[in-house]
């Protein structure tokens, strides 16, 4: 296909059709089920699904069959099945329609459900993560068809539980297994890279463990002057237990089950990533005051963010706001612990090791309770097939004017691990328009529109190459 013609088609679709609809999508508060227990009653996830269904149906893609699949007590899934111009297996294109909670602190003039365009940026929750994906996947297929290209059967899957760890996807994959057939290529548009100058291919994803741990020492709070020195502090109990997991000096995680030997090819890729966007990772985030990154070595930062485990306390309960804090020895402390695991770590074994470390020889025999446990394995990409490497070379140079680069993503996309297990022979193109400064999950989320357009163009060329492989 002619690069100029594909570019023109894609940009026309983005300008005339995608951006107006994407703005309306942003306005839908489609919180992921974890953040909206009453999602079925609120109807926001259904509204998001219907919004995309109507838009895709209105594009008139030849032969496309759209279905909203609803398994009992599971969030809905939108399936778009487009017959191929050639018979070369199935290409699965993935995105999600659920969103992170709004959180406070958006800048003046911005808000989670208020689409705002400023220059190349489209602000709003779900703009970059990952509302644009369904639009881009559809536009890529349209561009192939409009420019005498070829494509295999394309199935677009848009789920509504990714931000909750994709708990319903295994059931949906089982339900759709026979219909999907032989999946030869997976395209996921829920990723990105350190800059907006090239096509970034994600070659690994970290796994995760989320767990709430409570240390309980009293039936009810007591005057700290009377109980202090007699009753142990629940916070101190948790602090000592966490020291078994993490070296507080370096941030290194101590349990063997949370660490892996980093493959040599991924170290080489990390070195290339650091060289391709020098200083990007260390300077992207809005560090406060004199705060410095974890390392001054860019390679170490890349490896820390992709192949080494990390730990954060992301929430707490039992702690009053400082203005409301009296001299009380509190009955309990709950901390929400978040672990990012290396791509090849066994999440189940890691969870068992964490729970064992937190419940063995507990200081003062305090009661330790666990709740809200969520785990997911990471993913390590297979070697690229020659046809895909050539397609990426051609698309990246033709669309971006720069060679493509690889990145190990610090976050998780649970769907990729599920698909890798189910379709071990498939090739994967995990890419997208997200940058490290796109503010996914936090205030002021924004989509770099030109990058999203270029990624759409590149996917169109990959679809054509796969059909001819």
C-alpha positions in Angstrom: 0.0 0.0 0.0 1.1 3.6 -0.7 2.2 5.3 2.5 0.9 8.7 1.5 -2.6 7.3 0.5 -2.9 5.4 3.8 -1.8 8.5 5.7 -4.5 10.6 4.0 -7.2 8.0 4.7 -6.3 7.6 8.3 -6.1 11.4 9.0 -9.4 12.0 7.3 -11.1 9.4 9.5 -9.5 10.8 12.7 -10.4 14.4 11.9 -13.9 13.9 10.6 -15.1 10.9 12.6 -12.9 9.7 15.5 -12.1 12.9 17.4 -15.8 14.0 17.7 -16.9 10.6 18.9 -13.9 10.2 21.2 -14.7 13.5 22.9 -18.2 12.1 23.6 -16.7 8.9 24.9 -14.6 10.8 27.4 -17.7 12.3 28.9 -19.0 8.8 29.9 -17.9 8.0 33.5 -17.4 4.3 32.6 -15.5 3.2 35.7 -14.1 -0.2 35.8 -16.0 -2.7 38.0 -13.5 -2.5 40.8 -14.2 1.2 41.2 -18.0 1.0 40.6 -19.6 -1.9 42.5 -22.9 -0.9 41.0 -21.7 -0.8 37.4 -24.6 -2.9 36.2 -27.1 -0.5 37.7 -25.3 2.7 36.8 -25.2 1.6 33.2 -22.0 3.6 32.4 -20.1 0.6 31.0 -23.0 -0.4 28.9 -23.2 3.2 27.6 -19.5 3.1 26.6 -20.0 -0.2 24.8 -23.1 1.1 23.0 -21.3 4.3 22.1 -18.5 2.4 20.3 -20.9 -0.1 18.8 -22.9 2.6 17.2 -19.8 4.4 15.9 -18.3 1.2 14.4 -21.6 0.1 12.9 -21.9 3.6 11.3 -18.6 3.2 9.5 -20.1 0.6 7.2 -17.1 -1.7 7.1 -17.9 -4.3 4.6 -19.1 -7.6 6.2 -18.5 -6.5 9.7 -20.6 -8.3 12.4 -20.9 -6.6 15.7 -22.0 -8.3 18.9 -22.2 -7.3 22.5 -21.4 -10.5 24.4 -22.7 -10.7 28.0 -21.9 -13.7 30.2 -23.8 -13.9 33.5 -22.5 -11.5 36.2 -19.6 -10.4 34.0 -19.0 -7.0 32.4 -19.9 -6.8 28.7 -17.5 -7.4 25.8 -17.9 -5.8 22.4 -16.8 -8.1 19.5 -16.4 -6.8 15.9 -15.8 -9.5 13.4 -14.6 -8.4 10.0 -14.1 -11.0 7.3 -10.7 -11.1 5.6 -9.8 -10.4 2.0 -7.4 -13.4 2.3 -7.5 -16.5 4.4 -4.5 -16.3 6.7 -5.8 -17.0 10.2 -7.3 -14.4 12.6 -5.8 -11.1 13.7 -7.0 -10.1 17.1 -7.1 -6.3 17.9 -7.5 -5.5 21.5 -8.6 -2.5 23.5 -10.7 -1.7 26.6 -13.5 0.7 27.3 -13.4 0.8 31.1 -11.7 3.7 32.9 -9.8 4.4 36.1 -11.5 6.6 38.7 -11.4 10.3 38.2 -9.2 11.2 41.3 -8.8 14.8 42.4 -6.3 17.4 41.4 -7.1 18.1 37.8 -5.6 21.3 36.5 -7.8 24.4 36.0 -10.1 24.0 33.1 -9.7 20.3 32.9 -11.7 17.4 34.4 -12.0 13.6 34.0 -15.3 13.7 32.1 -14.7 17.0 30.2 -12.9 16.6 26.9 -10.5 19.5 26.2 -8.3 19.9 23.2 -5.1 22.0 23.6 -2.8 21.8 20.7 -1.9 18.1 20.0 -3.4 17.0 23.3 -6.9 15.7 24.0 -7.5 15.7 27.8 -10.0 13.5 29.7 -10.2 10.2 31.4 -10.0 7.3 28.9 -8.6 9.4 26.1 -5.2 7.7 26.1 -6.0 4.7 28.3 -7.6 3.2 26.2 -10.6 4.8 24.6 -8.9 5.6 21.3 -8.0 1.9 20.7 -11.3 0.7 19.2 -11.4 3.7 16.9 -7.8 3.2 15.8 -8.3 -0.5 15.1 -11.4 0.2 13.0 -9.7 3.0 11.1 -6.6 0.8 10.4 -8.9 -1.8 8.7 -10.7 0.9 6.8 -7.4 2.3 5.5 -6.3 -1.1 4.3 -9.6 -1.6 2.4 -9.6 1.9 0.9 -6.1 1.6 -0.5 -6.1 -1.8 -2.3 -4.5 -3.6 0.7 -5.1 -7.1 2.0 -6.1 -8.2 5.5 -6.8 -11.4 7.2 -10.0 -11.9 9.2 -9.9 -9.2 11.9 -11.6 -9.5 15.3 -11.7 -6.4 17.5 -12.2 -7.2 21.2 -13.1 -4.3 23.4 -13.5 -5.4 27.0 -14.8 -3.5 30.1 -12.7 -4.9 32.9 -9.0 -4.2 32.1 -8.5 -1.7 34.8 -9.8 -4.3 37.3 -7.3 -6.9 36.1 -9.4 -8.4 33.4 -11.1 -10.9 35.7 -13.8 -11.8 33.1 -11.5 -12.3 30.1 -10.6 -16.0 30.7 -14.3 -16.8 30.6 -14.9 -14.8 27.5 -11.9 -16.3 25.7 -13.2 -19.8 26.6 -16.7 -18.8 25.4 -15.3 -17.4 22.1 -12.5 -19.9 21.6 -14.0 -21.8 18.7 -15.2 -18.6 17.0 -11.8 -16.9 17.1 -10.1 -19.8 15.3 -6.4 -19.7 14.7 -5.1 -16.4 16.0 -1.9 -15.6 14.2 -1.4 -12.0 15.2 -2.4 -10.0 18.3 -2.4 -6.2 18.1 -2.8 -4.4 21.4 -3.1 -0.6 21.4 -2.9 -0.1 25.2 0.8 0.7 25.4 3.3 3.2 24.2 6.9 4.4 24.9 9.2 7.1 26.3 8.6 9.6 23.5 6.4 10.4 20.5 9.1 10.3 17.9 8.9 6.7 16.8 6.9 3.4 16.9 7.5 1.7 20.2 7.0 -2.1 20.5 6.4 -3.5 23.9 8.4 -6.7 24.4 7.5 -7.4 28.0 4.9 -6.6 30.6 5.3 -6.9 34.4 2.9 -8.9 36.4 1.2 -7.6 39.6 0.0 -8.4 43.0 -2.4 -6.2 44.9 -3.2 -7.1 48.5 -4.6 -5.3 51.5 -3.0 -6.3 54.8 -4.3 -5.4 58.2 -2.5 -5.6 61.6 -5.1 -5.7 64.4 -4.1 -5.2 68.0 -7.1 -4.0 69.9 -10.9 -4.4 69.9 -11.2 -0.6 70.1 -8.9 2.4 70.2 -7.4 3.4 73.5 -5.8 6.6 75.0 -2.2 6.5 73.9 -1.0 7.8 77.2 -2.6 4.8 79.0 -2.0 2.1 76.4 1.3 3.2 74.9 4.1 1.0 76.0 1.7 -1.8 76.9 -0.2 -2.4 73.6 1.9 -2.7 70.5 1.4 -0.2 67.7 -0.3 -1.7 64.7 1.6 0.5 62.4 4.9 -0.6 63.9 3.9 -4.2 63.4 3.2 -3.7 59.7 6.4 -1.6 59.4 8.5 -4.5 60.7 6.7 -7.0 58.5 7.3 -5.0 55.4 11.0 -4.8 56.2 11.0 -8.5 55.4 9.8 -7.8 51.9 11.9 -4.7 51.0 15.3 -3.2 51.7 14.2 0.3 52.7 17.6 1.7 51.9 17.7 0.6 48.2 14.1 -0.4 47.5 15.3 -3.9 46.5 12.7 -6.6 47.1 14.1 -9.4 49.2 12.0 -12.5 48.5 13.5 -14.8 45.8 10.1 -15.5 44.4 9.7 -11.9 43.4 13.0 -11.8 41.4 14.2 -13.3 38.2 17.3 -13.5 36.1 16.9 -10.9 33.4 17.4 -12.4 29.9 20.4 -11.1 28.0 18.4 -10.0 25.0 16.1 -7.9 27.2 19.2 -6.2 28.8 20.4 -5.4 25.3 17.0 -4.0 24.4 17.0 -1.9 27.6 20.3 -0.5 26.7 19.0 0.4 23.2 15.9 2.0 24.7 18.0 4.2 27.0 20.1 5.2 24.0 17.0 5.9 21.8 15.5 8.3 24.3 18.3 9.5 26.5 17.2 11.0 29.8 13.5 10.5 29.0 12.6 8.1 31.8 14.5 10.0 34.5 13.1 13.4 33.5 9.5 12.5 32.5 7.9 12.5 35.9 7.2 15.7 37.9 9.6 15.1 40.8 9.1 17.5 43.6 11.9 19.9 44.7 15.2 18.2 45.0 13.9 14.7 44.6 16.1 12.5 42.4 15.3 9.3 40.5 16.2 5.9 42.0 19.4 5.9 39.9 21.4 8.2 37.8 22.1 5.4 35.4 19.5 5.4 32.6 19.9 1.7 31.9 19.3 0.9 35.5 16.1 2.9 35.5 14.9 1.1 32.4 15.6 -2.3 34.0 14.0 -1.2 37.3 10.9 -0.2 35.4 10.6 -3.3 33.3 12.4 -6.4 34.7 12.8 -5.8 38.4 10.1 -6.1 41.1 8.9 -2.9 42.8 6.7 -2.2 45.8 4.4 0.6 46.7 1.9 1.4 49.5 -1.0 2.8 47.5 -3.6 3.1 50.2 -4.3 3.0 53.9 -7.2 2.7 56.4 -7.4 3.1 60.1 -5.5 6.4 59.9 -7.5 9.5 60.5 -6.7 12.8 58.7 -4.0 14.7 60.6 -6.5 17.4 61.6 -8.7 14.7 63.2 -5.9 12.7 64.8 -6.2 12.5 68.6 -3.8 10.9 71.0 -5.2 7.4 70.4 -3.5 4.1 70.1 -5.5 2.9 67.1 -6.9 -0.7 67.0 -5.7 -1.5 63.5 -3.8 -0.3 60.5 -4.6 -1.5 56.9 -2.2 -0.9 54.1 -2.8 -1.5 50.4 0.3 -3.1 49.0 1.0 -3.0 45.3 3.8 -5.2 43.8 5.0 -5.1 40.2 6.6 -8.4 39.2 9.1 -9.3 36.6 7.6 -10.5 33.3 8.5 -14.2 33.9 7.9 -14.3 37.7 5.2 -16.7 38.9 2.6 -14.4 40.5 1.0 -17.2 42.5 4.3 -18.3 44.0 5.2 -14.7 44.8 1.8 -14.1 46.6 2.3 -17.2 48.7 5.8 -16.1 49.6 4.5 -12.6 50.6 1.7 -14.0 52.7 4.1 -16.4 54.4 6.6 -13.6 55.2 3.8 -11.4 56.7 2.3 -14.1 58.9 5.3 -15.9 60.3 6.6 -14.9 63.8 4.4 -11.8 63.8 5.5 -9.2 66.4 3.5 -9.5 69.6 1.3 -12.1 67.9 -0.8 -9.3 66.4 -3.6 -10.6 64.1 -2.8 -10.3 60.4 -5.6 -10.3 57.9 -5.6 -10.2 54.1 -8.3 -8.9 51.8 -8.9 -7.6 48.2 -6.2 -9.9 46.7 -5.5 -9.6 42.9 -2.7 -11.2 41.0 -1.7 -11.5 37.4 1.3 -12.9 35.6 3.5 -10.8 33.3 4.3 -11.5 29.7 7.5 -11.9 27.7 7.2 -11.5 23.9 8.1 -14.3 21.5 10.8 -13.7 18.9 9.6 -11.6 16.0 8.9 -13.5 12.8 10.9 -12.2 9.8 7.8 -10.9 8.0 6.8 -8.9 11.1 10.3 -7.4 11.6 10.3 -6.3 8.0 6.8 -4.8 8.3 7.8 -2.9 11.4 11.0 -1.6 9.7 9.0 -0.4 6.7 6.1 1.1 8.6 8.2 2.9 11.2 10.4 4.5 8.6 7.5 5.3 6.3 5.2 6.6 8.9 7.5 8.0 11.6 10.7 8.7 9.7 12.5 6.9 12.5 13.4 3.3 13.3 11.1 1.5 15.7 12.3 0.7 19.2 11.4 -1.7 22.0 10.4 -1.1 25.5 9.6 -3.2 28.5 6.4 -1.8 30.0 6.4 -1.4 33.8 2.6 -1.9 33.9 0.4 -4.8 33.2 -2.0 -5.9 30.5 -3.4 -9.2 31.8 -5.0 -10.0 28.4 -1.6 -10.5 26.9 -0.6 -13.3 29.3 -3.9 -15.0 28.7 -3.5 -14.8 24.9 0.1 -16.0 25.0 -1.0 -19.1 26.9 -3.9 -19.8 24.6 -2.2 -19.0 21.3 1.5 -19.8 21.7 2.3 -19.6 18.0 0.9 -16.0 17.6 2.9 -12.9 16.9 2.3 -9.8 19.1 2.3 -6.1 18.3 1.9 -4.4 21.6 2.1 -0.6 20.9 0.1 2.5 21.3 0.1 6.3 21.8 0.7 6.3 25.6 3.8 8.3 26.7 5.3 8.3 30.2 3.8 11.8 30.6 0.3 10.8 29.4 -1.0 10.8 33.0 -2.8 7.5 32.7 -4.5 6.7 36.1 -3.8 10.2 37.5 -5.1 13.7 37.0 -4.8 15.4 33.6 -4.8 12.3 31.4 -4.2 13.2 27.8 -3.9 11.6 24.4 -1.1 12.7 22.0 -3.4 12.8 18.9 -0.7 12.9 16.2 1.0 9.9 17.8 -2.3 8.0 17.8 -2.8 8.9 14.2 0.6 7.6 13.3 0.1 4.4 15.3 -3.1 3.8 13.4 -1.2 4.2 10.1 1.5 1.8 11.2 -1.1 -0.8 12.2 -2.7 -0.6 8.8 0.6 -1.5 7.2 1.2 -4.4 9.6 -2.3 -5.8 8.8 -1.4 -5.7 5.1 1.9 -7.4 5.7 0.4 -10.1 7.8 -2.1 -11.0 5.1 0.6 -11.4 2.6 3.0 -13.3 4.9 
